[in-house]
Amino acid sequence: VLKYTFDENDNTTQLFINPATDSEPATASATSAETGTSPGAPSDNIGAVALRQGSSSPNLVVDGIRVGNTFRVVKTGISCLTPMPAFTAAPVCVGTPTAFVDASTTVEANATYAWDVNGDGTVDATTAGSLAYTYPTAGTYTATLTITQGTCSDVYTRQVTVRALPTASLSGDATVCAGTSTTLTLHLTGTAPWNVAYSADGGKTSLPLTVTATDVNAEGNYLLTVSPTATTTYSLVSLTDANCTATALAGTATVTVTTPPVLTVPTVPVANTPTDQCAASVAFAATATGSPAPAITYTIVQGGATVAITSPYAFPVGTTTVTTTAANSCGTDAKTFAVTVRDQQAPTVLTQNLTVALRNGMATITAAQVDNGSTDACGIATLALSKTTFTCDNIGANTVTLTVTDIHGNVASQKATVTVTGSVPTPAIAVKPAAGAYTGGAATNLYLGYGPQSVTLTASGSSSYQWSPAASLSTTTGATTVFTASKPGSYTLTLLATSASGCTATATVTLTVVDVRCGNKNDKVTVCHKGSPLCIADNAVAAHLNHGDQLGDCAASSQSARAIALADDDSATGPLTLEPVFEAAPNPVTDQTVLHFRTAATGPAQLVLYNSLGQVVKTLFTGTAQMGQDYVFPLEAASLSSGVYMGRLQLAGKTQTLRLVRN
C-alpha cells in the first residue's frame, strides 16, 4: 500500500493507494511539474503533482474513479487559471449549418463561453463546447470564441467561409428535322467543374454532363448539342459545382422534330367464313407517324392487276397480301400485311339408308349410294364411307359413317344404316345306322363283324352341302350320304354348308369303326364280359349285350361307353332306335368329344353347353328333332379351357343335363 501526504500550510491530507497491476516502488515519491517563485516556499504553488501507483504505471484508480496522469493542485489564494480557447470550422455551402468544433484547453468546470459568429460584436450563442450555426447568406465571416473562468478569460478568432450555391438555366427552343441536331444554351454560375444532370423525358431518366471551366464562354454559357428523334422537352434535374449543390434550376428547352412517315401495319386476326359463304368481310387499319400526318392507301393484286381497296373488304378464303403506303412531304413508307380467311364451316352431310343382298357371300357399296345430297359453300372434295364391303358376318343392320371433306379440308360425318340380307347356314348332322342287330353302342360306332356296317349322314340347316373326305362316302354332295365301314379306325367327316347367299359354315362328325371279328375264320364276335374279352358265336351276342356286355375287347369297349339320360325312366331298355339318348364320349375330354342325342318322339329340341359360371359357351342345336334320328355334335377340346362344363338338353319340354370334364 502506498501512502501520499499533501501538506498545504500545515493542512495535511493523506491518500492511500493499493497498486493493482504493478509492484510497489521502494520509496514513495511525488514530483512537482512546476514550482512558483512568489510567494516563496512553503507557500509557493505546488503545481502539477504526479502520483505513481507502481514502478511504471502512471494510472491510479481510487474508489472506482479513474484518475488521469496528473493532479493540479491550486494553492489557496490563487484566483483562477487562464483558459486557452480554440475551435475549428470547415467551409460549408449556404444553407448548411457551420460546425464550430471546440478545441479549447485549460477549461475549468466554471468556465463560460461567448460566441460571436459574424464579427458584429454581439454574442450569438453561449453554448459551452461545440456549436452549429447556419449563416443566412454566403460570404467570409470572422468568428470569435471568448472563454471566461473566474476572473481569467481569453479570446480565439478565425475566419469562417460560407460558399454560394451554383445556379443553372436552360434555353434554346428549336424546330429540326429528324436526323439533325440543335444547340441548347446552359448558363452556369459557381465554381468549375460543374456536374449537370438533365432529362429528356420529364425527369424519368437523368443524363449526366460534366462541364469544365474551359467549356463555358465568357458569358458563362455552355452550348449543349442534342439530336432528338422526336419532339422533346429538355429540363434540368440537378447541378453541383466544385463545392456545392444547386437548389435553383431554371428553364426548359423544347425541340420539335419533324419526321417522315413511319408506317405500322396491323396484324389481322384470322377470320372465319360465315355460314354458307366462301368469303369473309374483314376490317383493317394501318397507322403512321410523321409530320405532317401521312396519307395511307391500300392495294392488292387480283387477277394479275393491282386493285385499290378500302376497309372493310370481302376477302376470299386463303391468305391475301395487302400493300400499305404512307406518304407525306417528308417521304413515303410502304409495308405489307396478310389477311387470312379460314373456311371452318363443315359440310352439311345428308345420308340415306341402304339395303344390299349378299351374292357369293359378299356385297360392295359406294359412298355415293349412301350420300343423299351433301353440300358445302366452298365445294366438296371427297366422299368416304367407313365400310364398303360386307360379308356373311355382316348380315343384318350395319351402321356406317359417311365422311364428307370440303376443298379446304373441313370434315363432317353422318351415320347411315346398311342392311345386309342373306343367311348363314347352321348345319347339323344326323347319324342313323343302317338296319341291323342291336350293338349297344353309340350311333357313331360301327362294328366290323356285327350289326350295321354303314350309317346314313343327313345334313340340315342349309340348302347346299359338300362332304369330305370322299373316302368311304357314297357321295360328297347333297344333304344325305352313306358312310360304309371297311376297316377299323376313327373317321372325322366334315360337312360344308353353303346358303343361297353364298355364306358357309361347317360341322363335323367322328365315326369310330371297331373290328370285333374273331375266330380262325373271323366268323365270331368279340365281346367284353365282366372285364374280360370273349370270342363268341354271332347268335350269342344279343344275349350278352342284354346282360350288360359290350362289343369289342374291354379296352375298346371302355372308349365307347355311353352316358344315357332318359326323360322319364332311366331303367328302360330296348332297341337303340327307340331309346332316348343323351351322351358324350369320350368324357373327360382331352382332344375331342362327341355330344350325341336321340329322341323317342318328334318335337322341339335345344342343346346348349354352359361353363361352370352358368354362362353360355355354345348353342349346339335349336330346332325340331325327329324321332329315332341321332344328332351328333363333335366338340374340339382346343375351344374349351380346362374345367367342368354342363350340357343341357331340352326335349319335349323336359330338361336333361350332362356333366362334361375338360382336362
C-alpha positions in Angstrom: 0.0 0.0 0.0 1.3 3.5 -0.9 0.6 6.4 1.3 0.8 10.0 0.0 0.6 13.0 2.3 -0.2 16.5 1.0 0.7 19.4 3.3 -0.8 22.8 2.4 0.1 25.3 5.1 0.0 22.7 7.8 -3.2 21.3 6.4 -2.4 17.7 5.9 -4.3 15.4 3.5 -3.5 11.7 3.2 -4.1 9.4 0.1 -3.8 5.6 0.3 -3.3 3.6 -2.9 -3.3 -0.1 -3.4 -1.4 -0.9 -6.7 -3.5 -3.3 -8.9 -1.1 -4.5 -11.6 2.4 -3.2 -10.7 4.9 -3.7 -7.9 5.1 -1.1 -5.2 8.1 1.4 -5.5 10.8 1.0 -3.0 10.3 4.6 -1.9 7.1 6.6 -2.3 7.6 9.7 -4.3 5.8 12.8 -5.6 7.2 15.1 -8.2 6.3 18.7 -8.9 5.9 19.7 -12.6 6.1 23.4 -11.8 7.1 25.5 -8.9 6.1 29.0 -8.2 8.6 31.8 -7.3 6.3 34.1 -5.4 5.5 33.8 -2.7 8.3 31.6 -1.6 8.2 28.3 0.0 6.5 26.9 1.8 3.7 29.0 0.3 4.6 28.5 -3.3 2.3 26.9 -5.9 2.9 23.2 -5.8 1.7 22.9 -9.4 1.1 19.6 -11.1 1.8 16.7 -8.8 2.2 13.2 -10.4 1.3 10.3 -8.3 2.8 7.0 -9.3 0.9 3.9 -8.4 3.7 1.5 -9.2 7.2 1.5 -10.6 6.0 2.2 -14.1 2.2 2.6 -14.2 1.1 6.3 -14.3 -2.7 5.5 -13.8 -4.5 5.5 -10.5 -7.9 4.0 -9.5 -9.3 5.3 -6.3 -12.8 4.1 -5.1 -13.7 3.2 -8.7 -12.8 6.7 -10.0 -10.4 6.7 -12.8 -7.8 9.4 -12.3 -5.5 10.9 -15.0 -1.8 11.1 -15.0 -1.5 14.3 -13.1 -3.3 16.3 -10.5 -3.5 20.1 -10.5 -3.4 21.5 -7.0 -4.1 25.2 -6.8 -2.9 26.8 -3.7 -5.4 28.8 -1.6 -5.3 32.4 -2.5 -4.8 31.9 -6.3 -8.0 33.3 -8.1 -8.1 31.3 -11.5 -6.4 29.6 -14.3 -6.3 31.2 -17.8 -8.3 29.2 -20.4 -7.0 28.5 -23.9 -10.0 28.8 -26.3 -9.8 27.3 -29.8 -12.1 25.9 -32.4 -12.3 24.6 -36.0 -14.9 25.4 -38.6 -14.8 23.9 -42.1 -16.2 25.8 -45.1 -19.9 25.0 -45.9 -22.4 25.8 -48.6 -25.0 28.4 -47.8 -28.0 26.8 -46.1 -25.8 24.1 -44.4 -25.0 24.6 -40.7 -21.4 25.5 -39.9 -20.0 23.2 -37.3 -17.8 25.0 -34.8 -15.8 22.2 -33.1 -14.5 23.2 -29.7 -10.7 22.6 -29.3 -10.2 24.6 -26.2 -7.9 23.6 -23.3 -7.4 24.6 -19.7 -11.1 24.9 -19.3 -12.5 24.7 -15.7 -15.9 23.5 -14.8 -17.0 27.0 -14.0 -16.0 28.3 -17.5 -18.5 30.3 -19.6 -18.5 30.5 -23.4 -19.4 33.5 -25.6 -19.7 33.0 -29.4 -19.7 35.9 -31.9 -20.1 34.0 -35.2 -20.4 37.0 -37.6 -17.9 39.5 -36.1 -20.5 42.1 -35.3 -19.5 42.3 -31.6 -22.8 40.7 -30.5 -22.8 37.4 -28.6 -24.8 35.0 -30.8 -24.5 31.9 -28.5 -23.3 30.9 -25.0 -23.1 27.2 -25.7 -20.3 25.5 -23.9 -18.3 23.2 -26.2 -19.1 22.8 -29.9 -21.7 24.9 -31.7 -23.7 24.6 -35.0 -24.8 27.8 -36.7 -26.5 28.4 -40.1 -25.4 31.6 -41.9 -28.2 33.2 -44.0 -26.0 34.2 -46.9 -22.8 33.2 -48.5 -19.6 35.0 -47.5 -16.5 35.0 -45.3 -17.3 35.7 -41.6 -15.0 36.5 -38.6 -16.0 34.2 -35.7 -14.8 34.8 -32.1 -14.9 32.5 -29.0 -14.4 34.0 -25.6 -14.0 31.7 -22.6 -14.2 33.2 -19.0 -13.4 31.2 -15.8 -13.4 33.3 -12.7 -11.5 36.5 -13.5 -9.5 34.8 -16.1 -10.5 34.8 -19.8 -9.1 34.5 -23.3 -10.3 35.1 -26.9 -9.9 33.0 -30.1 -10.7 34.4 -33.6 -10.7 32.8 -37.0 -12.3 33.2 -40.5 -15.4 31.1 -41.5 -16.2 30.6 -45.2 -19.8 30.1 -46.4 -19.9 29.3 -50.1 -22.6 30.5 -52.5 -24.8 27.8 -54.3 -24.3 27.3 -58.1 -27.2 28.1 -60.5 -28.2 26.9 -63.9 -30.7 28.0 -66.5 -31.6 26.2 -69.8 -32.9 27.7 -73.0 -33.0 27.1 -76.8 -36.4 26.1 -78.2 -36.0 25.0 -81.8 -37.6 23.0 -84.6 -35.5 20.5 -86.5 -35.8 17.7 -89.0 -35.4 14.1 -87.9 -31.7 13.1 -88.0 -30.4 16.7 -87.5 -29.2 18.4 -84.3 -29.6 21.7 -82.5 -27.8 23.6 -79.7 -29.2 24.4 -76.3 -27.8 27.1 -74.0 -26.9 26.2 -70.4 -26.0 29.2 -68.3 -23.9 28.3 -65.2 -22.7 30.2 -62.1 -20.4 28.8 -59.4 -17.0 27.2 -59.3 -15.9 24.8 -62.1 -16.1 22.0 -62.7 -19.9 21.5 -62.8 -21.7 18.2 -62.8 -25.0 18.6 -64.5 -27.9 16.2 -64.8 -30.6 16.9 -67.4 -33.6 15.0 -68.6 -35.2 14.4 -72.0 -38.2 12.6 -70.7 -39.8 14.7 -68.0 -37.3 13.7 -65.3 -37.8 10.0 -65.5 -34.2 9.5 -66.7 -31.2 11.6 -65.8 -28.5 12.3 -68.4 -25.1 13.2 -66.8 -22.9 16.0 -68.1 -19.6 17.3 -66.8 -18.7 20.9 -67.7 -15.2 22.3 -67.0 -14.0 25.9 -66.9 -12.8 25.8 -70.4 -16.2 24.5 -71.7 -18.0 27.7 -70.9 -17.7 31.0 -72.8 -17.2 34.5 -71.3 -20.8 34.8 -70.5 -20.8 31.6 -68.5 -22.8 29.7 -71.2 -22.3 26.1 -72.1 -23.6 25.0 -75.6 -25.3 21.6 -75.4 -25.8 19.8 -78.8 -28.8 17.4 -78.9 -30.2 15.2 -81.7 -33.7 14.1 -80.6 -35.6 11.6 -82.7 -38.9 13.0 -81.6 -40.2 16.3 -80.2 -38.5 16.5 -76.8 -38.6 18.9 -73.9 -35.3 19.1 -72.0 -35.2 20.1 -68.4 -32.6 20.3 -65.6 -32.6 17.7 -62.9 -29.6 18.6 -60.7 -26.4 20.7 -60.5 -23.3 20.6 -58.4 -20.1 22.7 -58.8 -16.8 22.2 -57.2 -18.2 23.0 -53.8 -22.0 23.0 -53.5 -25.2 21.6 -54.9 -27.7 23.9 -56.5 -31.3 24.3 -55.3 -32.4 26.8 -58.0 -32.7 25.3 -61.5 -34.5 27.3 -64.2 -35.7 27.0 -67.8 -36.6 24.3 -70.3 -35.9 23.9 -74.0 -38.4 22.2 -76.4 -37.0 20.8 -79.7 -39.8 20.0 -82.1 -38.8 17.2 -84.6 -40.5 16.9 -88.0 -40.4 13.3 -89.2 -41.0 11.3 -92.4 -43.7 8.7 -92.3 -43.2 5.6 -90.2 -45.8 3.0 -91.1 -47.2 0.4 -88.8 -49.3 -2.3 -90.4 -51.9 -4.3 -88.5 -51.8 -7.9 -87.5 -55.2 -9.0 -88.6 -56.7 -12.0 -86.7 -57.7 -14.9 -88.8 -61.3 -14.5 -90.0 -63.7 -17.4 -90.5 -66.3 -17.5 -93.2 -69.8 -17.1 -92.1 -72.4 -19.8 -92.6 -73.0 -20.7 -96.3 -70.4 -18.3 -97.6 -66.9 -18.8 -99.0 -65.6 -15.3 -98.2 -65.4 -13.0 -95.2 -65.6 -9.2 -94.7 -62.5 -8.1 -92.8 -61.8 -4.7 -91.3 -58.2 -3.4 -91.1 -56.4 -0.2 -90.3 -52.7 0.7 -90.6 -51.2 3.6 -88.6 -48.4 6.0 -89.5 -46.4 8.6 -87.5 -44.8 11.6 -89.0 -45.4 15.3 -89.5 -47.3 16.4 -91.3 -49.7 13.5 -90.9 -49.2 11.0 -93.7 -52.0 9.7 -96.0 -52.4 5.9 -96.0 -53.6 3.8 -99.0 -54.1 0.0 -99.6 -53.8 -2.2 -102.7 -54.0 -5.9 -103.5 -53.1 -8.0 -106.6 -56.2 -9.5 -108.1 -56.1 -11.5 -111.4 -52.7 -10.1 -112.1 -53.8 -6.4 -111.7 -53.2 -4.1 -108.8 -56.5 -3.1 -107.2 -57.1 -0.3 -104.6 -59.2 -1.4 -101.7 -60.7 0.1 -98.6 -61.7 -1.3 -95.2 -63.7 -3.4 -94.7 -63.1 -5.7 -97.7 -64.6 -9.1 -98.6 -61.5 -11.4 -98.8 -61.7 -14.9 -100.3 -60.7 -18.0 -98.4 -56.9 -18.2 -98.1 -54.2 -15.6 -97.5 -54.2 -12.2 -99.3 -51.2 -9.8 -99.2 -52.2 -6.2 -98.7 -49.7 -3.5 -99.6 -49.9 -0.3 -97.5 -48.3 3.0 -98.4 -48.0 6.1 -96.1 -46.8 9.4 -97.7 -46.2 13.0 -96.6 -44.0 15.8 -97.7 -41.0 14.2 -95.9 -41.2 10.9 -97.8 -43.1 7.6 -98.1 -43.1 4.2 -96.3 -44.5 1.0 -97.7 -45.2 -2.3 -95.9 -47.4 -5.3 -96.4 -49.6 -7.4 -94.1 -51.6 -10.6 -94.6 -55.3 -11.2 -94.3 -56.2 -14.8 -93.8 -59.7 -16.1 -94.2 -60.3 -19.6 -93.0 -63.2 -21.8 -94.0 -64.1 -23.7 -90.9 -67.7 -24.4 -92.0 -68.1 -28.2 -92.0 -70.0 -29.6 -95.0 -73.7 -30.5 -94.5 -73.8 -34.2 -94.7 -77.1 -35.9 -95.8 -77.3 -39.7 -95.8 -79.8 -42.4 -96.8 -80.2 -45.9 -95.6 -79.4 -48.8 -98.0 -80.3 -52.4 -98.3 -78.0 -54.8 -100.2 -78.1 -58.6 -100.7 -75.1 -60.9 -100.4 -74.0 -62.6 -103.5 -71.4 -65.3 -103.2 -71.0 -64.2 -99.6 -70.2 -60.6 -100.4 -71.7 -57.2 -101.2 -70.0 -54.0 -102.1 -71.4 -50.4 -102.0 -70.0 -46.9 -102.7 -70.2 -43.6 -100.7 -72.3 -42.1 -103.5 -75.0 -44.7 -102.8 -75.3 -43.6 -99.1 -74.9 -39.8 -99.9 -78.2 -38.0 -100.1 -77.2 -34.6 -101.4 -74.5 -33.4 -99.0 -73.5 -29.7 -99.6 -70.7 -27.2 -98.8 -70.5 -23.5 -99.6 -66.9 -23.7 -101.0 -67.3 -27.2 -102.6 -66.9 -30.8 -101.7 -63.6 -32.6 -102.3 -64.2 -36.2 -101.3 -66.9 -38.6 -100.0 -65.7 -41.5 -97.9 -67.5 -44.4 -96.4 -66.3 -46.2 -93.3 -67.2 -49.6 -94.7 -67.9 -50.5 -98.3 -67.5 -54.3 -98.3 -69.8 -56.7 -96.4 -69.6 -60.4 -95.9 -71.7 -63.1 -94.2 -70.5 -61.8 -90.9 -72.4 -58.5 -91.5 -75.9 -59.9 -92.2 -78.4 -57.6 -90.6 -78.3 -53.9 -89.9 -74.8 -52.3 -90.1 -74.0 -48.7 -89.0 -71.7 -47.0 -91.5 -70.3 -43.4 -91.4 -70.3 -41.2 -94.5 -67.4 -38.6 -94.2 -67.5 -35.5 -96.4 -64.4 -33.4 -96.8 -64.7 -30.0 -98.5 -62.0 -28.3 -100.6 -60.5 -26.6 -97.6 -60.2 -29.8 -95.5 -63.2 -29.4 -93.3 -64.7 -32.7 -92.4 -68.2 -33.7 -91.3 -69.8 -37.2 -90.8 -73.2 -38.7 -90.6 -74.3 -42.2 -89.9 -76.5 -44.4 -92.0 -77.7 -47.9 -91.8 -76.8 -50.5 -94.4 -78.9 -53.6 -94.1 -77.3 -56.7 -95.5 -79.6 -59.5 -96.5 -78.6 -63.1 -96.7 -78.4 -66.2 -94.4 -75.6 -68.1 -92.7 -76.3 -71.8 -92.5 -76.4 -73.6 -89.2 -75.5 -77.1 -90.3 -76.3 -80.2 -88.2 -75.5 -83.8 -88.9 -77.9 -86.6 -88.0 -76.4 -90.1 -87.8 -78.6 -93.1 -88.5 -77.2 -96.6 -88.6 -78.4 -98.9 -91.3 -80.8 -101.7 -90.2 -79.2 -104.5 -88.3 -78.7 -106.1 -85.0 -78.6 -104.1 -81.8 -75.0 -103.2 -80.9 -75.4 -101.4 -77.6 -73.0 -98.7 -78.8 -73.4 -95.1 -79.9 -74.8 -94.3 -83.4 -71.4 -93.1 -84.4 -69.9 -96.5 -83.7 -69.7 -99.3 -86.3 -68.5 -102.8 -85.6 -66.9 -104.9 -88.3 -68.4 -108.3 -87.9 -71.6 -107.4 -86.1 -74.6 -105.1 -86.6 -75.0 -102.3 -89.1 -71.9 -101.8 -91.4 -73.0 -98.3 -92.6 -74.6 -95.2 -91.3 -76.6 -92.6 -93.1 -75.5 -89.0 -92.5 -78.2 -86.4 -93.0 -77.4 -82.7 -93.1 -79.7 -79.9 -92.2 -79.6 -76.1 -91.8 -78.8 -75.0 -95.3 -79.5 -75.6 -99.0 -76.2 -76.8 -100.4 -73.8 -79.3 -98.8 -70.4 -80.8 -99.5 -68.9 -83.7 -97.6 -65.2 -84.5 -97.1 -63.1 -86.6 -97.3 -64.6 -88.6 -100.1 -63.3 -92.0 -99.0 -66.0 -94.4 -97.6 -68.8 -92.0 -98.6 -71.4 -92.8 -101.1 -71.4 -89.1 -102.4 -69.8 -85.8 -101.5 -72.7 -83.6 -102.4 -76.3 -83.4 -101.3 -78.0 -83.4 -97.9 -77.5 -87.2 -97.5 -74.6 -89.5 -97.8 -73.8 -93.0 -96.6 -70.6 -94.0 -94.8 -69.7 -97.6 -95.1 -67.2 -99.2 -92.7 -64.4 -101.0 -94.4 -61.6 -101.1 -91.9 -61.3 -100.1 -88.3 -60.3 -96.6 -87.3 -61.6 -93.1 -86.4 -63.1 -91.2 -89.3 -63.8 -87.4 -89.0 -66.1 -86.2 -91.7 -66.6 -82.5 -92.4 -69.8 -81.0 -93.7 -69.5 -77.7 -95.6 -72.9 -76.0 -95.8 -73.5 -73.1 -98.3 -76.5 -70.9 -98.2 -78.2 -69.2 -101.1 -76.3 -66.0 -100.2 -73.0 -67.8 -100.5 -72.4 -68.0 -96.8 -70.7 -71.1 -95.5 -70.5 -73.0 -92.2 -69.1 -76.4 -91.2 -70.0 -79.2 -89.0 -68.0 -82.4 -88.2 -68.8 -85.8 -87.0 -66.4 -88.5 -85.9 -67.3 -92.1 -86.7 -65.5 -95.0 -85.0 -65.1 -98.3 -86.7 -64.2 -101.2 -84.4 -63.2 -104.7 -85.7 -64.9 -107.2 -83.4 -64.4 -110.2 -85.6 -62.5 -113.1 -84.1 -62.1 -116.9 -84.6 -60.0 -118.7 -87.1 -62.3 -117.7 -89.9 -63.3 -114.3 -88.4 -66.8 -115.7 -88.1 -67.2 -115.0 -84.4 -67.6 -111.8 -82.4 -65.5 -110.3 -79.6 -67.5 -109.1 -76.5 -66.3 -107.7 -73.2 -67.7 -109.8 -70.5 -67.2 -108.7 -66.9 -63.9 -107.0 -67.8 -62.5 -109.9 -70.0 -62.8 -110.3 -73.7 -64.8 -113.4 -75.1 -64.9 -114.7 -78.6 -68.5 -115.9 -79.1 -70.8 -117.0 -81.9 -72.8 -114.4 -83.7 -76.1 -115.7 -82.4 -74.9 -115.4 -78.8 -74.1 -111.7 -79.0 -77.6 -110.3 -78.4 -77.9 -112.2 -75.1 -74.6 -110.9 -73.8 -75.5 -107.3 -74.8 -78.8 -107.6 -73.0 -76.9 -108.6 -69.8 -74.6 -105.6 -70.0 -71.7 -106.9 -72.0 -70.2 -104.7 -74.8 -68.9 -105.3 -78.2 -65.1 -105.5 -78.7 -62.3 -106.2 -76.4 -62.6 -104.4 -73.0 -60.2 -101.6 -73.9 -62.2 -100.7 -77.0 -65.5 -101.0 -75.1 -64.5 -98.6 -72.4 -63.8 -95.9 -75.0 -67.3 -96.0 -76.3 -69.1 -96.1 -73.0 -72.4 -94.3 -73.1 -74.0 -91.8 -70.8 -77.7 -92.3 -71.4 -80.2 -90.0 -69.8 -83.8 -91.0 -70.0 -86.5 -88.4 -69.9 -88.7 -90.4 -67.5 -87.4 -93.8 -66.7 -83.6 -94.3 -66.6 -84.1 -98.1 -66.2 -85.8 -98.5 -69.6 -84.2 -101.0 -72.0 -84.9 -101.8 -75.6 -83.5 -101.3 -79.1 -81.3 -98.3 -79.6 -83.6 -96.8 -82.3 -86.4 -96.5 -79.8 -84.4 -95.3 -76.8 -83.8 -91.6 -76.0 -80.1 -90.9 -75.7 -78.0 -88.0 -74.3 -74.3 -88.8 -74.1 -70.8 -87.6 -74.6 -67.8 -89.7 -75.5 -65.0 -89.7 -74.5 -65.6 -87.9 -71.2 -63.3 -86.5 -69.7 -62.2 -84.7 -72.9 -58.6 -84.4 -74.0 -58.6 -83.8 -77.7 -62.2 -84.2 -79.0 -65.5 -85.4 -77.7 -68.9 -86.0 -79.4 -72.2 -85.0 -77.9 -75.0 -87.2 -79.1 -78.7 -87.2 -78.5 -81.7 -89.1 -79.9 -85.4 -88.6 -79.0 -88.1 -91.1 -78.9 -90.7 -88.6 -80.2 -90.5 -85.8 -82.8 -90.6 -82.4 -81.2 -88.7 -79.1 -80.4 -85.2 -79.6 -79.0 -82.4 -77.4 -77.9 -78.8 -78.4 -76.9 -76.7 -75.7 -75.1 -73.2 -76.0 -73.5 -72.6 -73.9 -70.3 -69.4 -73.3 -68.3 -69.1 -73.5 -64.5 -70.3 -69.9 -64.1 -73.6 -70.7 -65.9 -72.6 -68.7 -69.0 -73.5 -70.0 -72.5 -70.4 -71.4 -74.2 -72.1 -72.6 -77.4 -75.6 -73.4 -78.6 -75.2 -76.7 -80.5 -78.8 -77.3 -81.7 -82.1 -75.4 -81.8 -84.9 -76.8 -83.9 -87.2 -79.8 -84.4 -85.6 -83.2 -83.5 -87.0 -86.2 -85.4 -88.0 -89.4 -83.6 -85.3 -92.1 -83.6 -82.8 -89.9 -85.5 -79.3 -89.5 -84.0 -77.9 -85.9 -83.7 -74.1 -85.8 -83.3 -72.1 -82.7 -82.4 -68.3 -83.0 -82.4 -66.6 -80.6 -79.9 -62.9 -79.8 -80.1 -61.1 -79.6 -76.8 -59.0 -76.7 -78.1 -62.1 -74.5 -78.0 -62.5 -75.1 -74.3 -60.4 -74.1 -71.3 -59.8 -76.7 -68.5 -62.7 -77.1 -66.2 -66.2 -78.5 -65.8 -69.0 -77.9 -68.3 -72.7 -78.7 -68.4 -74.6 -79.9 -71.4 -78.3 -79.0 -71.2 -80.8 -80.8 -73.5 -84.4 -79.7 -73.7 -86.7 -82.3 -75.3 -90.4 -82.1 -75.5 -90.5 -79.7 -72.5 -88.2 -81.8 -70.3 -84.6 -81.0 -69.4 -81.7 -83.4 -69.2 -78.1 -82.4 -68.1 -74.8 -84.0 -68.8 -71.5 -83.2 -66.9 -68.5 -82.8 -69.2 -64.9 -82.5 -67.9 -62.2 -80.8 -69.9 -58.7 -82.0 -68.8 
